[in-house]
Amino acid sequence: MEQKEIWHLGHKVMRELPSYYAERMEKAAKDFGLIAPTWYTLIAAYTFRPDPISVERMRVRIPYASPDYYEGQIQDLFGRSFLATSDLGGYSLTDQGIAATRAIMAAAYEGMREAPVLDNDEMKSLVHASGRLVQVCMLHGPLISKWSLIYSRRLDEAPEDAYIAKLDQYLSDLNSYRDDVHLASWSNHDIGSHAWEVLTLIWREGPSTFDEVTESLTRRKWSQEKTEEAIEELRNRNWVEGVDKLLVTKLGQQIRDEAESLTDHYFYAPWAAAERKDLETISKLLPRLAAKLEIV
């Protein structure tokens, strides 16, 4: 398999595995009175330890949501004693916050036991090869911030023989690294994250009305005014045009295409340092696992 084929399939596996554990995690969170997306922020706080959590830190990891999106969740967790103020600024997990996070993660590990997998030796080989690929991405590649990958690694607490949980972690690590490299691919343009996501949405979906843009990005909790400002910024740069329908200009298409190409270049660059045997092992066993999971 080519490198892009490996990651394309790995991403599909990563997206499929939550079908075996998402409901269990939701139930475990509800046992502590928590619902999504608030408990996602709780888990983020766990990965930041011993550093505190803050709106600013959350927006480094996922810059596309509004500050208000994170502020509301953090204040909710603080008000219910899952977080406490930190001397370093921001908030740190309380004992209750740690207990809730570990219970939610334990539910995920338990759920993944139900996933159909390869035999033990094959899973061990696939997981160890994937883990070494993650380490290669940590140590090699472009000189960019690997902030998301570093913090993703802090969530690796599954037992060593829980191979499907380990694979889920390593695929999440690689996805975090891709987030890092994508941020690096457009950061030199000095453009707001909301405007960049609006550009990406129109680039992917084609001509879109303002209402279609705001509806697609509702989960980000940006105000209509902020979205209007983002679109105006894109117009001023001649990256989008149109009134009734917004569409990407030739220049905007070039800018977004270049960022996507640079994302791929950065993402696969460290793979050149990977052991050939590891990539061969992943190429051989990952499709077989995908077949077990009935991934087309």
Backbone as CSV, one residue per row, in Angstrom:
resi,resn,N_x,N_y,N_z,CA_x,CA_y,CA_z,C_x,C_y,C_z
1,MET,0.839,-1.206,0.000,0.000,0.000,0.000,0.877,1.260,0.000
2,GLU,0.431,2.282,-0.736,1.103,3.568,-0.691,0.805,4.244,0.646
3,GLN,1.651,5.205,1.016,1.480,5.887,2.300,0.094,6.507,2.436
4,LYS,-0.385,7.165,1.386,-1.702,7.796,1.448,-2.804,6.757,1.631
5,GLU,-2.627,5.594,1.029,-3.620,4.529,1.179,-3.634,4.020,2.611
6,ILE,-2.455,3.904,3.209,-2.374,3.455,4.610,-3.141,4.411,5.502
7,TRP,-2.863,5.722,5.355,-3.538,6.669,6.239,-5.025,6.772,5.931
8,HIS,-5.400,6.723,4.677,-6.818,6.779,4.318,-7.583,5.654,5.010
9,LEU,-7.015,4.452,4.985,-7.666,3.318,5.625,-7.572,3.438,7.146
10,GLY,-6.417,3.888,7.650,-6.268,4.071,9.089,-7.279,5.058,9.631
11,HIS,-7.528,6.118,8.882,-8.512,7.119,9.296,-9.907,6.521,9.328
12,LYS,-10.212,5.661,8.358,-11.516,4.988,8.352,-11.676,4.091,9.581
13,VAL,-10.616,3.361,9.931,-10.656,2.500,11.113,-10.855,3.349,12.369
14,MET,-10.130,4.458,12.454,-10.267,5.357,13.601,-11.690,5.871,13.734
15,ARG,-12.338,6.172,12.605,-13.712,6.685,12.640,-14.719,5.598,12.974
16,GLU,-14.374,4.343,12.676,-15.296,3.235,12.924,-15.256,2.762,14.374
17,LEU,-14.104,2.770,15.001,-13.969,2.191,16.341,-14.892,2.815,17.392
18,PRO,-15.190,4.121,17.346,-16.114,4.672,18.356,-17.501,4.026,18.358
19,SER,-17.876,3.351,17.268,-19.180,2.681,17.256,-19.242,1.578,18.314
20,TYR,-18.065,1.143,18.788,-18.013,0.101,19.808,-17.905,0.667,21.226
21,TYR,-17.583,1.953,21.339,-17.385,2.467,22.704,-18.022,3.820,23.010
22,ALA,-18.514,4.524,21.995,-19.042,5.871,22.244,-20.212,5.870,23.226
23,GLU,-21.134,4.935,23.064,-22.301,4.891,23.955,-21.878,4.586,25.391
24,ARG,-20.902,3.725,25.555,-20.411,3.415,26.902,-19.784,4.650,27.550
25,MET,-19.056,5.417,26.749,-18.453,6.632,27.282,-19.529,7.641,27.680
26,GLU,-20.546,7.778,26.843,-21.652,8.687,27.162,-22.326,8.281,28.475
27,LYS,-22.530,6.974,28.647,-23.182,6.491,29.869,-22.305,6.756,31.089
28,ALA,-21.002,6.484,30.965,-20.091,6.727,32.081,-20.059,8.206,32.440
29,ALA,-20.092,9.061,31.424,-20.108,10.505,31.677,-21.389,10.915,32.386
30,LYS,-22.517,10.354,31.957,-23.800,10.699,32.580,-23.852,10.263,34.037
31,ASP,-23.109,9.206,34.386,-23.047,8.781,35.791,-22.452,9.880,36.670
32,PHE,-21.683,10.784,36.035,-21.108,11.925,36.761,-21.876,13.221,36.458
33,GLY,-23.022,13.074,35.776,-23.825,14.244,35.457,-23.303,15.054,34.291
34,LEU,-22.511,14.438,33.429,-21.893,15.143,32.318,-22.456,14.691,30.978
35,ILE,-22.582,15.619,30.052,-23.004,15.301,28.700,-21.991,15.904,27.724
36,ALA,-22.030,15.421,26.487,-21.172,15.994,25.440,-21.702,17.375,25.060
37,PRO,-20.841,18.313,24.687,-19.396,18.174,24.521,-18.588,18.504,25.778
38,THR,-19.291,18.742,26.921,-18.570,19.175,28.113,-17.549,18.138,28.569
39,TRP,-17.915,16.852,28.484,-16.950,15.850,28.961,-15.780,15.681,27.997
40,TYR,-15.935,16.143,26.746,-14.772,16.153,25.847,-13.702,17.111,26.394
41,THR,-14.175,18.242,26.905,-13.254,19.234,27.468,-12.621,18.705,28.746
42,LEU,-13.368,17.906,29.504,-12.804,17.279,30.696,-11.635,16.371,30.311
43,ILE,-11.808,15.587,29.274,-10.731,14.692,28.829,-9.551,15.508,28.319
44,ALA,-9.843,16.616,27.640,-8.757,17.494,27.188,-7.951,17.991,28.380
45,ALA,-8.644,18.364,29.461,-7.950,18.831,30.667,-7.041,17.741,31.222
46,TYR,-7.478,16.498,31.096,-6.675,15.359,31.579,-5.393,15.233,30.756
47,THR,-5.499,15.446,29.433,-4.302,15.326,28.596,-3.319,16.459,28.863
48,PHE,-3.809,17.609,29.311,-2.930,18.752,29.558,-2.126,18.611,30.848
49,ARG,-2.573,17.729,31.746,-1.872,17.627,33.033,-0.371,17.423,32.839
50,PRO,0.483,18.037,33.633,0.173,18.899,34.789,-0.093,20.355,34.421
51,ASP,-0.106,20.670,33.134,-0.423,22.033,32.720,-1.910,22.296,32.923
52,PRO,-2.286,23.522,33.198,-3.708,23.844,33.378,-4.429,23.931,32.044
53,ILE,-5.740,23.872,32.109,-6.566,24.062,30.926,-7.061,25.493,30.897
54,SER,-7.220,26.030,29.711,-7.740,27.380,29.545,-8.357,27.471,28.165
55,VAL,-9.117,28.520,27.921,-9.690,28.732,26.597,-8.564,28.846,25.566
56,GLU,-7.521,29.575,25.917,-6.408,29.773,24.996,-5.743,28.447,24.638
57,ARG,-5.556,27.591,25.628,-4.910,26.302,25.365,-5.813,25.416,24.507
58,MET,-7.109,25.428,24.780,-8.035,24.635,23.971,-8.034,25.096,22.522
59,ARG,-7.880,26.406,22.307,-7.927,26.936,20.950,-6.600,26.748,20.215
60,VAL,-5.564,26.325,20.914,-4.361,25.877,20.226,-4.632,24.505,19.612
61,ARG,-5.299,23.643,20.394,-5.601,22.290,19.920,-6.659,22.302,18.821
62,ILE,-7.751,23.023,19.039,-8.823,23.113,18.048,-9.185,24.581,17.910
63,PRO,-8.516,25.307,17.022,-8.689,26.759,16.938,-9.965,27.208,16.247
64,TYR,-10.724,26.273,15.688,-11.846,26.663,14.846,-13.109,27.030,15.629
65,ALA,-13.201,26.624,16.885,-14.366,26.974,17.700,-14.168,28.344,18.343
66,SER,-15.277,28.998,18.677,-15.209,30.319,19.283,-14.727,30.216,20.733
67,PRO,-14.146,31.281,21.270,-13.764,31.282,22.691,-14.942,30.975,23.611
68,ASP,-16.131,31.469,23.260,-17.320,31.238,24.095,-17.670,29.761,24.181
69,TYR,-17.393,29.021,23.109,-17.676,27.586,23.085,-16.941,26.885,24.227
70,TYR,-15.672,27.210,24.389,-14.873,26.571,25.440,-15.119,27.190,26.813
71,GLU,-15.315,28.478,26.840,-15.498,29.147,28.129,-16.701,28.588,28.870
72,GLY,-17.802,28.368,28.154,-19.004,27.826,28.795,-18.769,26.453,29.396
73,GLN,-18.049,25.596,28.671,-17.790,24.238,29.163,-16.839,24.255,30.357
74,ILE,-15.810,25.085,30.288,-14.850,25.160,31.388,-15.526,25.681,32.654
75,GLN,-16.369,26.693,32.502,-17.058,27.240,33.673,-18.054,26.235,34.251
76,ASP,-18.676,25.437,33.394,-19.580,24.394,33.857,-18.813,23.368,34.687
77,LEU,-17.663,22.933,34.192,-16.843,21.953,34.920,-16.315,22.545,36.226
78,PHE,-15.946,23.803,36.207,-15.474,24.477,37.416,-16.603,24.599,38.444
79,GLY,-17.775,24.971,37.977,-18.906,25.149,38.884,-19.350,23.864,39.553
80,ARG,-19.026,22.743,38.940,-19.425,21.443,39.507,-18.233,20.676,40.076
81,SER,-17.160,21.409,40.322,-15.991,20.895,41.051,-15.205,19.822,40.318
82,PHE,-15.308,19.787,38.994,-14.428,18.906,38.222,-13.106,19.618,37.934
83,LEU,-13.132,20.944,37.993,-11.950,21.772,37.810,-11.820,22.732,38.985
84,ALA,-10.586,23.129,39.258,-10.311,24.146,40.283,-9.342,25.157,39.684
85,THR,-9.353,26.361,40.209,-8.421,27.368,39.693,-6.982,26.930,39.960
86,SER,-6.109,27.269,39.033,-4.704,26.885,39.123,-3.837,28.102,39.427
87,ASP,-2.812,27.895,40.221,-1.858,28.975,40.507,-1.111,29.409,39.249
88,LEU,-1.119,28.548,38.231,-0.423,28.846,36.980,-1.319,29.594,35.991
89,GLY,-2.569,29.874,36.429,-3.539,30.459,35.526,-4.400,29.370,34.932
90,GLY,-5.625,29.675,34.576,-6.505,28.650,34.051,-7.015,27.742,35.154
91,TYR,-7.248,26.476,34.798,-7.868,25.538,35.724,-7.165,24.183,35.654
92,SER,-7.170,23.484,36.785,-6.594,22.141,36.841,-7.664,21.160,37.297
93,LEU,-7.455,19.903,36.968,-8.409,18.866,37.359,-8.404,18.645,38.870
94,THR,-9.597,18.465,39.416,-9.718,18.051,40.812,-9.674,16.523,40.865
95,ASP,-9.664,15.975,42.071,-9.724,14.512,42.208,-10.988,13.973,41.554
96,GLN,-12.084,14.709,41.689,-13.342,14.281,41.063,-13.217,14.301,39.548
97,GLY,-12.537,15.306,39.019,-12.330,15.390,37.581,-11.487,14.250,37.059
98,ILE,-10.454,13.888,37.808,-9.596,12.770,37.413,-10.376,11.465,37.454
99,ALA,-11.165,11.271,38.520,-11.952,10.039,38.653,-12.959,9.909,37.511
100,ALA,-13.608,11.005,37.165,-14.595,10.969,36.082,-13.920,10.647,34.753
101,THR,-12.795,11.274,34.488,-12.087,11.028,33.236,-11.653,9.575,33.136
102,ARG,-11.102,9.042,34.190,-10.635,7.653,34.156,-11.797,6.676,34.002
103,ALA,-12.935,6.998,34.582,-14.109,6.138,34.432,-14.610,6.156,32.987
104,ILE,-14.594,7.319,32.378,-15.027,7.450,30.982,-14.077,6.693,30.063
105,MET,-12.766,6.823,30.306,-11.801,6.125,29.476,-11.873,4.610,29.684
106,ALA,-12.100,4.184,30.923,-12.232,2.750,31.201,-13.424,2.173,30.442
107,ALA,-14.495,2.962,30.341,-15.670,2.514,29.589,-15.326,2.328,28.116
108,ALA,-14.484,3.213,27.595,-14.056,3.082,26.198,-13.243,1.811,25.997
109,TYR,-12.301,1.559,26.894,-11.465,0.364,26.770,-12.319,-0.900,26.843
110,GLU,-13.323,-0.887,27.716,-14.205,-2.046,27.852,-15.019,-2.245,26.574
111,GLY,-15.525,-1.155,26.012,-16.313,-1.268,24.796,-15.523,-1.812,23.626
112,MET,-14.260,-1.431,23.543,-13.445,-1.889,22.418,-13.162,-3.382,22.465
113,ARG,-13.351,-3.984,23.611,-13.171,-5.439,23.699,-14.171,-6.182,22.824
114,GLU,-15.268,-5.521,22.469,-16.304,-6.153,21.653,-16.024,-6.040,20.155
115,ALA,-15.042,-5.258,19.789,-14.729,-5.094,18.367,-14.105,-6.363,17.811
116,PRO,-14.509,-6.782,16.616,-13.884,-7.963,15.991,-12.462,-7.616,15.552
117,VAL,-11.517,-8.434,15.942,-10.114,-8.125,15.658,-9.398,-9.340,15.067
118,LEU,-8.151,-9.142,14.710,-7.310,-10.229,14.220,-6.844,-11.083,15.391
119,ASP,-6.124,-12.146,15.109,-5.639,-12.963,16.220,-4.588,-12.184,17.014
120,ASN,-4.306,-12.665,18.189,-3.501,-11.916,19.143,-2.127,-11.526,18.594
121,ASP,-1.452,-12.465,17.943,-0.106,-12.176,17.424,-0.150,-11.121,16.321
122,GLU,-1.167,-11.209,15.459,-1.288,-10.231,14.382,-1.623,-8.843,14.930
123,MET,-2.517,-8.793,15.901,-2.848,-7.495,16.501,-1.620,-6.893,17.174
124,LYS,-0.861,-7.725,17.850,0.358,-7.245,18.512,1.323,-6.664,17.485
125,SER,1.497,-7.345,16.364,2.404,-6.862,15.322,1.910,-5.544,14.730
126,LEU,0.612,-5.467,14.444,0.029,-4.253,13.874,0.170,-3.075,14.835
127,VAL,-0.111,-3.319,16.094,-0.060,-2.252,17.096,1.369,-1.766,17.310
128,HIS,2.302,-2.682,17.436,3.694,-2.279,17.669,4.253,-1.508,16.469
129,ALA,3.910,-1.943,15.259,4.367,-1.226,14.066,3.747,0.174,14.008
130,SER,2.472,0.276,14.365,1.791,1.577,14.371,2.374,2.497,15.434
131,GLY,2.685,1.925,16.587,3.287,2.712,17.654,4.645,3.266,17.266
132,ARG,5.415,2.459,16.563,6.737,2.933,16.106,6.590,4.022,15.047
133,LEU,5.541,3.943,14.231,5.298,5.000,13.246,4.966,6.319,13.946
134,VAL,4.194,6.250,15.014,3.895,7.451,15.799,5.187,8.055,16.355
135,GLN,6.064,7.206,16.870,7.326,7.694,17.409,8.182,8.352,16.321
136,VAL,8.148,7.792,15.139,8.870,8.396,14.023,8.351,9.813,13.760
137,CYS,7.033,9.970,13.807,6.440,11.298,13.587,6.808,12.262,14.710
138,MET,6.993,11.737,15.912,7.417,12.579,17.032,8.837,13.093,16.808
139,LEU,9.702,12.256,16.275,11.139,12.545,16.238,11.638,13.120,14.916
140,HIS,10.896,12.918,13.842,11.366,13.321,12.523,10.356,14.246,11.853
141,GLY,10.682,14.681,10.660,9.762,15.507,9.901,10.072,16.983,9.980
142,PRO,9.152,17.822,9.510,9.391,19.263,9.430,9.532,19.900,10.808
143,LEU,10.215,21.023,10.850,10.402,21.754,12.104,9.181,22.626,12.383
144,ILE,8.106,21.967,12.806,6.868,22.653,13.146,6.472,22.246,14.558
145,SER,5.520,22.965,15.123,4.996,22.584,16.426,4.239,21.255,16.316
146,LYS,4.553,20.333,17.208,3.823,19.063,17.266,3.012,19.008,18.557
147,TRP,2.443,20.132,18.888,1.710,20.355,20.129,0.600,19.325,20.314
148,SER,-0.246,19.163,19.299,-1.387,18.257,19.413,-0.946,16.810,19.566
149,LEU,0.077,16.421,18.812,0.598,15.061,18.920,1.169,14.801,20.304
150,ILE,1.917,15.749,20.825,2.522,15.588,22.152,1.456,15.384,23.217
151,TYR,0.404,16.196,23.171,-0.642,16.063,24.182,-1.508,14.828,23.950
152,SER,-1.679,14.437,22.707,-2.421,13.207,22.435,-1.733,12.005,23.069
153,ARG,-0.408,11.988,23.030,0.336,10.871,23.596,0.090,10.723,25.110
154,ARG,-0.268,11.815,25.763,-0.495,11.761,27.211,-1.747,10.967,27.582
155,LEU,-2.580,10.667,26.600,-3.808,9.930,26.892,-3.624,8.429,26.702
156,ASP,-2.416,8.011,26.425,-2.138,6.600,26.157,-2.002,5.839,27.476
157,GLU,-3.140,5.387,28.013,-3.136,4.690,29.301,-3.779,3.311,29.227
158,ALA,-4.089,2.840,28.030,-4.671,1.505,27.897,-3.635,0.450,28.271
159,PRO,-4.072,-0.681,28.832,-3.134,-1.765,29.138,-2.366,-2.188,27.894
160,GLU,-1.124,-2.612,28.081,-0.263,-2.949,26.954,-0.838,-4.062,26.081
161,ASP,-1.614,-4.968,26.680,-2.167,-6.075,25.895,-3.569,-5.776,25.373
162,ALA,-4.068,-4.563,25.589,-5.367,-4.154,25.030,-5.094,-3.605,23.621
163,TYR,-4.828,-4.500,22.704,-4.264,-4.103,21.424,-5.170,-3.190,20.604
164,ILE,-6.483,-3.435,20.596,-7.358,-2.585,19.796,-7.433,-1.184,20.396
165,ALA,-7.367,-1.088,21.720,-7.356,0.234,22.365,-6.048,0.957,22.059
166,LYS,-4.959,0.217,22.047,-3.674,0.819,21.696,-3.686,1.322,20.253
167,LEU,-4.263,0.529,19.348,-4.328,0.952,17.955,-5.190,2.201,17.817
168,ASP,-6.308,2.231,18.513,-7.167,3.408,18.513,-6.384,4.645,18.958
169,GLN,-5.559,4.490,19.982,-4.736,5.597,20.473,-3.726,6.033,19.414
170,TYR,-3.047,5.087,18.806,-2.008,5.444,17.830,-2.610,6.115,16.596
171,LEU,-3.776,5.657,16.162,-4.436,6.309,15.032,-4.869,7.725,15.414
172,SER,-5.327,7.889,16.641,-5.681,9.229,17.135,-4.442,10.119,17.198
173,ASP,-3.311,9.533,17.587,-2.048,10.286,17.611,-1.689,10.782,16.212
174,LEU,-1.797,9.901,15.232,-1.479,10.292,13.860,-2.440,11.373,13.371
175,ASN,-3.706,11.255,13.760,-4.683,12.272,13.379,-4.346,13.619,14.028
176,SER,-3.864,13.566,15.269,-3.441,14.795,15.950,-2.249,15.414,15.246
177,TYR,-1.330,14.571,14.789,-0.183,15.080,14.039,-0.644,15.735,12.742
178,ARG,-1.642,15.141,12.112,-2.157,15.768,10.881,-2.781,17.128,11.198
179,ASP,-3.443,17.246,12.351,-3.946,18.558,12.771,-2.792,19.551,12.901
180,ASP,-1.705,19.099,13.509,-0.534,19.966,13.673,-0.015,20.457,12.328
181,VAL,0.134,19.540,11.386,0.743,19.927,10.110,-0.213,20.782,9.289
182,HIS,-1.520,20.546,9.447,-2.453,21.401,8.708,-2.416,22.830,9.246
183,LEU,-2.363,22.966,10.565,-2.231,24.313,11.136,-0.977,25.003,10.603
184,ALA,0.099,24.249,10.522,1.353,24.815,10.009,1.231,25.201,8.544
185,SER,0.363,24.523,7.799,0.259,24.746,6.356,-0.371,26.086,6.003
186,TRP,-1.172,26.648,6.922,-1.832,27.919,6.606,-1.504,29.048,7.578
187,SER,-0.730,28.774,8.605,-0.453,29.785,9.626,0.304,30.996,9.074
188,ASN,1.052,30.812,7.996,1.831,31.928,7.440,0.957,32.976,6.750
189,HIS,-0.331,32.667,6.550,-1.228,33.610,5.876,-1.793,34.669,6.824
190,ASP,-1.547,34.532,8.120,-2.007,35.521,9.097,-3.502,35.799,8.935
191,ILE,-4.285,34.725,8.962,-5.735,34.824,8.823,-6.394,34.150,10.012
192,GLY,-7.557,34.656,10.413,-8.264,34.071,11.537,-8.712,32.649,11.262
193,SER,-8.785,31.845,12.311,-9.147,30.432,12.157,-10.572,30.269,11.635
194,HIS,-11.478,31.145,12.063,-12.861,31.029,11.591,-12.938,31.311,10.095
195,ALA,-12.226,32.347,9.652,-12.210,32.663,8.224,-11.617,31.504,7.425
196,TRP,-10.551,30.899,7.959,-9.944,29.771,7.247,-10.920,28.603,7.134
197,GLU,-11.672,28.335,8.187,-12.623,27.224,8.129,-13.765,27.534,7.164
198,VAL,-14.189,28.791,7.109,-15.214,29.172,6.139,-14.690,28.934,4.718
199,LEU,-13.453,29.340,4.462,-12.850,29.086,3.156,-12.822,27.592,2.856
200,THR,-12.410,26.799,3.829,-12.334,25.350,3.639,-13.700,24.762,3.339
201,LEU,-14.726,25.242,4.039,-16.081,24.737,3.823,-16.535,24.987,2.386
202,ILE,-16.352,26.213,1.891,-16.780,26.545,0.532,-15.908,25.814,-0.490
203,TRP,-14.624,25.671,-0.177,-13.688,24.936,-1.033,-14.126,23.491,-1.197
204,ARG,-14.637,22.897,-0.115,-15.060,21.495,-0.157,-16.461,21.327,-0.730
205,GLU,-17.384,22.172,-0.291,-18.794,21.983,-0.611,-19.230,22.679,-1.896
206,GLY,-18.437,23.633,-2.363,-18.836,24.385,-3.542,-19.629,25.625,-3.166
207,PRO,-20.169,26.336,-4.158,-20.913,27.571,-3.885,-21.947,27.385,-2.769
208,SER,-21.916,28.300,-1.798,-22.754,28.156,-0.604,-23.363,29.501,-0.225
209,THR,-24.596,29.472,0.264,-25.212,30.687,0.778,-24.679,30.968,2.174
210,PHE,-24.916,32.193,2.646,-24.493,32.542,4.000,-25.169,31.622,5.018
211,ASP,-26.465,31.360,4.817,-27.192,30.492,5.751,-26.615,29.076,5.758
212,GLU,-26.204,28.590,4.598,-25.609,27.250,4.539,-24.281,27.209,5.282
213,VAL,-23.509,28.277,5.186,-22.233,28.346,5.899,-22.476,28.349,7.405
214,THR,-23.370,29.215,7.870,-23.607,29.319,9.318,-24.209,28.021,9.872
215,GLU,-25.085,27.388,9.094,-25.686,26.138,9.563,-24.629,25.039,9.682
216,SER,-23.735,24.979,8.718,-22.696,23.944,8.736,-21.736,24.121,9.907
217,LEU,-21.558,25.372,10.347,-20.592,25.659,11.405,-21.258,26.019,12.727
218,THR,-22.531,25.670,12.875,-23.276,25.988,14.104,-22.560,25.479,15.336
219,ARG,-21.982,24.265,15.246,-21.350,23.637,16.405,-20.187,24.459,16.939
220,ARG,-19.645,25.353,16.138,-18.488,26.156,16.553,-18.883,27.335,17.437
221,LYS,-20.181,27.688,17.464,-20.711,28.734,18.350,-20.199,30.137,18.017
222,TRP,-19.939,30.398,16.745,-19.607,31.760,16.346,-20.888,32.542,16.113
223,SER,-20.890,33.809,16.445,-22.051,34.654,16.205,-22.171,34.939,14.711
224,GLN,-23.373,35.346,14.286,-23.579,35.709,12.890,-22.660,36.856,12.500
225,GLU,-22.464,37.790,13.426,-21.599,38.934,13.153,-20.164,38.488,12.875
226,LYS,-19.657,37.536,13.691,-18.288,37.059,13.504,-18.138,36.318,12.177
227,THR,-19.182,35.599,11.785,-19.123,34.898,10.503,-19.152,35.886,9.355
228,GLU,-19.940,36.932,9.487,-19.949,37.984,8.467,-18.567,38.631,8.353
229,GLU,-17.923,38.853,9.497,-16.577,39.431,9.488,-15.580,38.495,8.810
230,ALA,-15.725,37.189,9.063,-14.829,36.207,8.451,-14.982,36.217,6.929
231,ILE,-16.222,36.269,6.467,-16.476,36.287,5.021,-15.941,37.574,4.407
232,GLU,-16.099,38.684,5.121,-15.585,39.950,4.613,-14.055,39.914,4.514
233,GLU,-13.413,39.274,5.485,-11.960,39.124,5.430,-11.554,38.331,4.189
234,LEU,-12.294,37.272,3.894,-11.998,36.462,2.709,-12.238,37.250,1.423
235,ARG,-13.284,38.060,1.415,-13.552,38.906,0.240,-12.413,39.916,0.038
236,ASN,-11.979,40.523,1.139,-10.914,41.529,1.042,-9.620,40.941,0.506
237,ARG,-9.416,39.668,0.757,-8.220,38.996,0.247,-8.427,38.444,-1.172
238,ASN,-9.650,38.616,-1.678,-10.014,38.071,-2.987,-9.917,36.543,-2.997
239,TRP,-10.283,35.924,-1.876,-10.300,34.464,-1.785,-11.697,33.906,-2.033
240,VAL,-12.725,34.693,-1.718,-14.101,34.313,-2.041,-14.792,35.510,-2.668
241,GLU,-15.860,35.221,-3.386,-16.654,36.272,-4.007,-18.105,35.810,-4.060
242,GLY,-18.970,36.730,-4.492,-20.381,36.393,-4.618,-21.210,37.001,-3.515
243,VAL,-22.505,37.118,-3.771,-23.440,37.684,-2.798,-24.455,36.628,-2.380
244,ASP,-25.343,36.249,-3.294,-26.331,35.213,-2.969,-25.656,33.866,-2.715
245,LYS,-24.643,33.588,-3.490,-23.858,32.368,-3.329,-22.387,32.745,-3.188
246,LEU,-21.748,32.237,-2.167,-20.324,32.470,-1.970,-19.542,31.380,-2.700
247,LEU,-18.545,31.774,-3.438,-17.716,30.788,-4.122,-16.255,31.186,-4.030
248,VAL,-15.401,30.189,-4.122,-13.965,30.404,-4.001,-13.440,30.974,-5.319
249,THR,-12.630,32.025,-5.219,-12.013,32.615,-6.406,-10.842,31.750,-6.874
250,LYS,-10.290,32.100,-8.021,-9.122,31.384,-8.520,-7.972,31.477,-7.529
251,LEU,-7.781,32.688,-6.951,-6.707,32.856,-5.960,-6.999,32.055,-4.701
252,GLY,-8.261,32.086,-4.249,-8.637,31.323,-3.059,-8.441,29.831,-3.260
253,GLN,-8.786,29.350,-4.470,-8.574,27.930,-4.797,-7.097,27.581,-4.736
254,GLN,-6.268,28.465,-5.277,-4.823,28.224,-5.261,-4.285,28.171,-3.836
255,ILE,-4.710,29.131,-3.005,-4.248,29.187,-1.613,-4.650,27.924,-0.864
256,ARG,-5.911,27.510,-1.032,-6.393,26.334,-0.274,-5.784,25.041,-0.810
257,ASP,-5.610,24.949,-2.116,-4.972,23.763,-2.695,-3.523,23.638,-2.207
258,GLU,-2.822,24.765,-2.166,-1.430,24.747,-1.713,-1.343,24.297,-0.253
259,ALA,-2.279,24.749,0.574,-2.278,24.341,1.982,-2.519,22.845,2.115
260,GLU,-3.388,22.304,1.282,-3.663,20.869,1.342,-2.446,20.066,0.905
261,SER,-1.786,20.539,-0.135,-0.574,19.855,-0.603,0.528,19.919,0.437
262,LEU,0.660,21.077,1.097,1.682,21.225,2.130,1.359,20.361,3.342
263,THR,0.061,20.237,3.657,-0.362,19.356,4.748,0.106,17.930,4.477
264,ASP,-0.148,17.445,3.269,0.277,16.091,2.918,1.798,15.965,2.968
265,HIS,2.495,16.970,2.439,3.963,16.932,2.430,4.510,16.833,3.849
266,TYR,4.008,17.685,4.733,4.458,17.671,6.127,4.087,16.352,6.823
267,PHE,2.868,15.879,6.556,2.370,14.695,7.262,3.175,13.444,6.911
268,TYR,3.482,13.276,5.636,4.170,12.049,5.226,5.689,12.157,5.274
269,ALA,6.216,13.358,5.463,7.670,13.533,5.472,8.382,12.617,6.471
270,PRO,7.924,12.521,7.731,8.654,11.661,8.669,8.528,10.170,8.365
271,TRP,7.529,9.794,7.569,7.359,8.376,7.259,8.585,7.814,6.532
272,ALA,9.356,8.689,5.905,10.566,8.242,5.208,11.577,7.645,6.172
273,ALA,11.465,8.024,7.458,12.380,7.503,8.474,11.852,6.236,9.132
274,ALA,10.647,5.819,8.762,10.053,4.618,9.355,10.736,3.364,8.823
275,GLU,10.743,2.328,9.646,11.277,1.052,9.195,10.383,0.486,8.092
276,ARG,11.013,0.033,7.029,10.246,-0.521,5.912,9.379,-1.696,6.373
277,LYS,9.928,-2.482,7.281,9.187,-3.638,7.774,7.911,-3.215,8.489
278,ASP,7.965,-2.091,9.225,6.776,-1.625,9.930,5.685,-1.202,8.950
279,LEU,6.070,-0.468,7.910,5.078,-0.049,6.922,4.505,-1.256,6.175
280,GLU,5.333,-2.257,5.940,4.851,-3.481,5.287,3.876,-4.219,6.196
281,THR,4.175,-4.253,7.489,3.282,-4.916,8.444,1.926,-4.211,8.490
282,ILE,1.951,-2.885,8.547,0.704,-2.122,8.573,-0.064,-2.334,7.266
283,SER,0.649,-2.305,6.150,0.012,-2.491,4.843,-0.664,-3.858,4.725
284,LYS,-0.072,-4.845,5.358,-0.616,-6.201,5.296,-1.787,-6.410,6.248
285,LEU,-1.654,-5.921,7.480,-2.627,-6.261,8.522,-3.774,-5.262,8.669
286,LEU,-3.534,-3.995,8.370,-4.608,-3.008,8.529,-5.808,-3.306,7.623
287,PRO,-5.609,-3.675,6.344,-6.772,-4.031,5.515,-7.529,-5.243,6.059
288,ARG,-6.815,-6.170,6.647,-7.487,-7.352,7.203,-8.321,-6.971,8.424
289,LEU,-7.797,-6.063,9.254,-8.588,-5.588,10.379,-9.808,-4.806,9.876
290,ALA,-9.607,-3.985,8.866,-10.728,-3.213,8.307,-11.825,-4.135,7.809
291,ALA,-11.424,-5.246,7.193,-12.408,-6.221,6.720,-13.180,-6.825,7.894
292,LYS,-12.479,-7.111,8.989,-13.139,-7.617,10.188,-14.179,-6.635,10.714
293,LEU,-13.845,-5.344,10.603,-14.734,-4.283,11.076,-15.782,-3.926,10.038
294,GLU,-15.751,-4.642,8.907,-16.693,-4.432,7.803,-16.605,-3.014,7.240
295,ILE,-15.378,-2.512,7.143,-15.145,-1.194,6.553,-14.908,-1.386,5.068
296,VAL,-15.674,-0.696,4.263,-15.553,-0.816,2.805,-14.476,0.131,2.296
